[in-house]
Amino acid sequence: MRRLNRKKTLNLMKELDAFPKVPESYVQTSASGGTVSLIAFTTMAFLTIMEFMVYRDTWMKYEYEVDKDFTSKLRINIDITVAMKCQYVGADVLDLAETMVASADGLAYEPVIFELSPQQREWQRMLQLIQSRLQEEHSLQDVIFKSAFRSASTALPPREDNSLQPPDACRIHGHLYVNKVAGNFHITVGKAIPHPRGHAHLAALVSHEAYNFSHRIDHLSFGELIPGIINPLDGTEKIASDHNQMFQYFITVVPTKLHTYEISAETHQFSVTERERVINHAAGSHGVSGIFMKYDISSLMVTVTEEHMPFWQFLVRLCGIIGGIFSTTGILHGIGRFIVEIICCRFRLGSYKSISVPLPDGYINNHLPLTTDNGTH
């Protein structure tokens, strides 16, 4: 009884077989079928390799939300060289809450030579080339995010020559912590002093002929300092054409959370527009000579996450490639054979000619004669 039930179950399973086997004696091969199979296998191998390369690659996903963190401090990383002696310039930050952050809270003044050495000039030229490419091809920013902490440092290399030229410029570098509100970081003549109605700079003791706000921005960023990240103003160099010249940078800072397979950090991206003009009160161009960076904080926060294709999705896409190519090539091969057979049949039919055969009773036979193996009629 058990054996009978087992046999019934086995027969039922055979009837449900969706992959019936055809005996090899009933399978006929052809040269055209072999050619199509070779093309199909080659295409499958090529697409499988390409799909594997896509599987190995990663991409950056951008998500936007409202920034709810308004109590933390914002870090500003600064490395700017001004073509004036350190005793003549002062840097500080004043925000909309009228809170002044003096440069003594985190900035250092270092006397340096403004003219770069050949190696430093090559570094700056390369950095400016990268900046121009980033403005044209925004997808390169994803590559920079992925290579953070792995790429070479973007800091200005030290001088390789021992120049005996006396320092004629001042390098202001370090970091400051400010409130997360709009503010103004500026470098102008004289050291900053607190004032009940704001702040002031002691500029009266500096000769007007000493004003020279030609500057080079080696690095400017907001938030956590991440090696390998190139910011919009890195490598910028401006040469003043007049003693009374004002350089303005209007910056919009966007809080950014960066999550890649290498790092996880909270930093800030920013966009910038530039403006420069000569101060001439007689011509109606008012203001103060110096370098002014007015920044504003965006209310949106961007989360940048590096993502990778799941393995199951890779398998599904791979099965789709193999099955799709098999089905498509089979259909195309069948259509091709059908067209060839139609053309060949018409050619064979056209090769025969109608022959009139007289019959004894006076009728005429216009039917095509039968052909034999030896070609006789």
C-alpha positions in Angstrom: 0.0 0.0 0.0 2.8 2.4 0.9 4.6 1.5 -2.3 1.5 2.3 -4.3 1.0 5.6 -2.7 4.6 6.4 -3.2 4.3 5.6 -6.9 1.2 7.8 -7.2 3.0 10.6 -5.6 6.0 10.2 -7.9 3.7 10.1 -11.0 2.0 13.3 -9.8 5.3 15.1 -9.3 6.3 14.0 -12.9 3.2 15.5 -14.3 4.0 18.8 -12.5 7.5 18.9 -14.1 7.9 22.3 -15.8 11.3 21.3 -17.3 10.6 18.2 -19.4 13.7 16.4 -20.7 14.0 15.8 -24.5 16.0 12.7 -25.5 19.2 13.5 -27.3 18.1 11.4 -30.3 15.3 14.0 -31.0 17.6 17.0 -30.7 18.9 18.5 -34.0 21.8 20.9 -34.1 22.7 23.4 -36.7 25.5 25.8 -37.7 23.2 28.8 -37.3 22.1 27.7 -33.9 25.8 27.3 -32.8 26.6 30.8 -34.1 23.7 32.3 -32.2 24.7 30.4 -29.1 28.3 31.6 -29.3 27.0 35.2 -29.6 24.6 34.7 -26.7 27.4 33.3 -24.4 29.8 36.0 -25.3 27.1 38.7 -24.6 26.3 37.0 -21.3 29.9 36.9 -20.2 30.4 40.6 -21.1 27.2 41.8 -19.3 28.0 39.6 -16.3 31.4 41.3 -15.9 29.8 44.7 -16.3 27.2 43.9 -13.7 29.8 42.6 -11.3 31.7 46.0 -11.7 28.4 47.8 -10.9 27.9 45.5 -7.9 31.4 46.4 -6.6 30.8 50.1 -7.0 29.1 52.4 -4.5 27.1 55.6 -4.8 26.2 58.5 -2.6 22.6 59.0 -1.5 21.5 62.5 -0.5 18.6 63.1 2.0 17.3 66.4 3.2 15.7 67.4 6.5 15.3 70.4 8.8 18.3 71.0 11.0 17.0 71.0 14.6 20.3 71.5 16.3 20.5 75.2 17.1 22.3 75.1 20.4 25.7 73.7 19.4 28.7 75.7 18.3 30.0 76.0 14.8 33.7 75.4 14.2 35.4 77.5 11.5 38.8 76.2 10.2 41.0 79.0 8.8 44.3 79.2 7.0 44.7 82.5 5.2 47.8 84.4 4.3 47.6 88.2 3.9 50.3 90.3 2.3 50.8 92.5 5.4 52.9 92.2 8.5 51.2 90.5 11.4 51.3 93.6 13.7 49.2 95.5 11.1 46.2 93.1 10.8 43.6 91.7 13.1 41.0 89.0 12.6 37.8 88.3 14.5 34.1 87.2 14.2 31.0 89.2 14.9 27.6 87.5 14.6 24.1 88.7 14.5 23.7 88.3 18.3 26.5 90.9 18.5 28.8 88.3 20.0 32.5 88.9 19.2 34.9 86.0 19.0 38.5 87.4 19.1 41.3 85.7 17.1 43.1 85.1 20.4 40.6 82.3 21.1 42.1 79.9 18.5 44.0 81.7 15.7 47.7 82.0 15.4 49.6 84.8 13.5 52.7 83.5 11.8 55.1 85.8 9.7 55.7 84.2 6.3 56.8 85.1 2.8 53.8 85.7 0.6 55.4 84.5 -2.6 55.2 80.8 -2.9 58.1 78.4 -3.7 58.0 76.4 -7.0 56.7 73.3 -5.2 54.0 75.3 -3.4 53.0 77.1 -6.6 52.6 73.7 -8.3 50.4 72.5 -5.4 48.2 75.6 -5.7 47.9 75.3 -9.5 46.8 71.6 -9.1 44.3 72.7 -6.4 42.8 75.4 -8.7 42.6 72.8 -11.5 40.6 70.5 -9.3 38.3 73.4 -8.3 37.6 74.2 -11.9 36.7 70.6 -12.6 34.5 70.4 -9.6 32.5 73.4 -10.9 32.0 71.7 -14.3 31.4 68.1 -13.1 29.5 68.0 -9.8 29.7 64.2 -9.7 33.4 64.4 -8.7 32.2 65.6 -5.3 31.0 62.0 -4.6 34.5 60.7 -5.4 36.0 63.2 -3.0 33.5 62.1 -0.3 34.4 58.4 -0.8 38.1 59.0 -0.7 38.0 61.1 2.5 40.8 60.1 4.9 42.4 58.0 2.2 43.6 60.7 -0.2 46.6 63.0 0.3 46.3 66.0 2.6 45.1 69.2 1.0 47.2 71.4 3.2 49.9 73.7 1.7 53.2 71.9 1.8 56.1 73.6 3.6 58.7 75.6 1.7 61.4 73.4 0.2 63.9 76.3 -0.3 65.7 78.2 2.5 64.8 81.7 1.4 66.7 84.5 3.1 64.0 87.0 2.2 62.4 88.6 5.3 58.8 87.8 6.0 56.4 90.2 4.3 53.1 88.5 5.0 51.1 87.1 7.8 49.6 83.6 7.9 46.5 83.5 10.1 45.6 79.9 10.8 43.7 77.9 13.4 40.0 77.5 14.3 37.2 79.4 16.1 34.0 78.3 17.7 31.0 80.5 17.0 27.3 80.5 17.5 25.1 78.8 14.8 23.8 82.1 13.5 24.8 84.3 10.7 28.0 86.2 11.2 31.0 88.0 9.7 34.5 86.8 9.9 36.8 89.6 8.8 40.5 90.5 8.5 41.2 94.2 8.5 43.8 96.8 9.6 44.6 96.9 13.3 44.0 94.7 16.2 40.4 94.3 17.4 39.3 95.8 20.7 35.9 95.3 22.5 33.5 98.2 22.3 30.1 98.7 24.1 28.4 99.1 20.8 30.2 96.4 18.9 33.9 96.4 18.3 36.6 98.5 16.7 40.1 98.1 15.2 43.1 100.2 16.0 43.9 101.3 12.5 45.0 104.8 13.2 48.6 103.7 14.0 49.1 102.0 10.6 50.3 103.9 7.6 47.9 104.0 4.7 50.7 103.0 2.3 51.1 99.7 4.2 47.6 98.6 3.3 47.8 95.5 1.0 45.0 93.0 1.3 46.3 90.6 -1.4 45.6 87.3 0.2 45.6 83.5 -0.4 43.1 81.2 1.1 44.9 77.9 1.6 42.0 76.4 3.6 38.5 77.5 4.8 36.0 75.0 6.1 33.2 74.7 8.6 32.6 71.9 11.1 34.8 68.9 11.7 38.1 69.0 9.9 38.2 66.0 7.4 41.5 65.4 5.5 41.0 64.9 1.8 37.9 67.1 1.5 38.3 70.0 -0.9 36.3 73.1 -0.1 35.2 75.8 -2.6 37.7 78.5 -1.5 40.7 76.3 -1.0 43.5 77.5 -3.3 42.0 81.0 -3.9 44.4 83.8 -4.5 43.5 87.5 -4.8 45.9 90.3 -5.7 44.8 93.8 -4.6 45.1 96.5 -7.3 44.7 99.4 -4.7 45.5 100.1 -1.1 41.9 100.7 -0.3 40.4 97.5 -1.6 37.6 95.4 0.0 37.2 91.7 -0.7 33.8 90.2 0.2 32.8 86.5 0.3 29.1 85.7 0.8 28.9 82.1 2.1 25.9 79.8 2.7 26.7 77.0 5.1 24.8 73.7 4.9 25.1 71.3 7.8 26.1 67.9 6.5 26.3 64.4 8.0 28.7 62.2 6.1 28.4 58.4 6.4 30.7 56.3 4.2 32.4 53.0 4.6 35.6 54.8 5.7 34.3 57.6 8.0 31.2 58.9 9.8 31.4 62.6 10.5 29.4 65.8 10.9 30.7 68.5 8.8 29.4 71.4 6.7 29.3 72.1 3.0 29.1 75.7 1.7 28.6 77.7 -1.5 30.1 81.1 -2.0 29.8 84.2 -4.2 32.6 86.8 -4.4 32.8 90.5 -4.8 35.6 93.0 -4.7 35.7 96.8 -5.0 37.9 99.8 -4.3 36.9 102.0 -1.4 36.5 105.6 -2.7 34.3 107.8 -0.5 34.4 110.6 -3.0 32.9 108.3 -5.7 30.2 106.9 -3.3 32.0 103.5 -2.7 31.9 103.4 1.1 33.2 100.7 3.4 36.4 99.5 5.1 39.4 98.0 3.4 39.9 94.3 4.3 38.7 90.8 3.8 35.1 90.1 4.8 33.5 86.6 4.9 29.8 86.9 5.6 28.3 83.5 6.3 24.7 82.3 6.9 23.5 79.0 8.2 21.0 77.0 6.1 18.0 75.6 7.9 18.2 72.4 5.9 20.6 69.5 6.8 22.0 67.1 4.2 22.7 63.5 5.1 25.1 61.9 2.6 25.3 58.1 2.8 27.4 55.7 0.8 25.3 52.8 -0.4 26.0 49.5 -2.0 23.9 47.1 -4.1 22.6 44.2 -2.0 23.8 40.7 -3.0 20.3 39.4 -3.6 19.7 42.3 -6.0 22.9 41.4 -7.8 21.7 37.8 -8.2 18.2 38.9 -9.4 19.8 41.2 -12.0 22.2 38.4 -13.1 19.4 35.9 -13.6 17.5 38.6 -15.6 20.5 39.0 -17.8 21.0 35.3 -18.5 17.3 34.5 -18.9 16.6 37.6 -21.0 19.5 36.8 -23.4 18.5 33.2 -23.7 14.9 34.1 -24.5 15.8 37.0 -26.9 18.3 35.0 -28.9 15.9 32.1 -29.2 13.2 34.3 -30.5 15.5 36.1 -32.9 16.9 32.8 -34.1 13.4 31.4 -34.7 12.4 34.5 -36.6 15.5 34.4 -38.7 15.0 30.7 -39.6 11.4 31.5 -40.5 12.4 34.3 -42.9 15.1 32.3 -44.5 12.8 29.4 -45.1 10.2 31.7 -46.7 12.8 33.2 -49.0 14.3 29.8 -49.9 10.8 28.3 -50.7 9.9 31.2 -53.0 13.3 30.8 -54.7 12.6 27.1 -55.3 9.1 27.6 -56.5 10.4 30.3 -59.0 13.0 27.9 -60.4 10.3 25.6 -61.9 8.6 26.5 -65.2 5.2 25.5 -66.5 5.4 22.8 -69.3 2.5 22.2 -71.6 2.0 18.5 -72.4 -0.5 17.6 -75.2 -2.9 14.8 -74.2 -4.3 12.3 -76.6 -7.9 13.5 -76.3 -6.8 17.1 -77.2 -6.5 18.6 -73.7 -3.5 20.3 -72.6 -1.8 19.6 -69.2 -0.3 22.8 -67.7 0.6 21.2 -64.4 4.2 21.1 -63.2 5.8 17.8 -63.9 7.1 15.7 -61.0 10.8 15.5 -60.5 12.7 12.4 -59.7 16.0 11.8 -58.0 17.9 11.7 -61.3 16.3 14.9 -62.5 14.1 13.1 -65.2 10.5 14.0 -65.8 
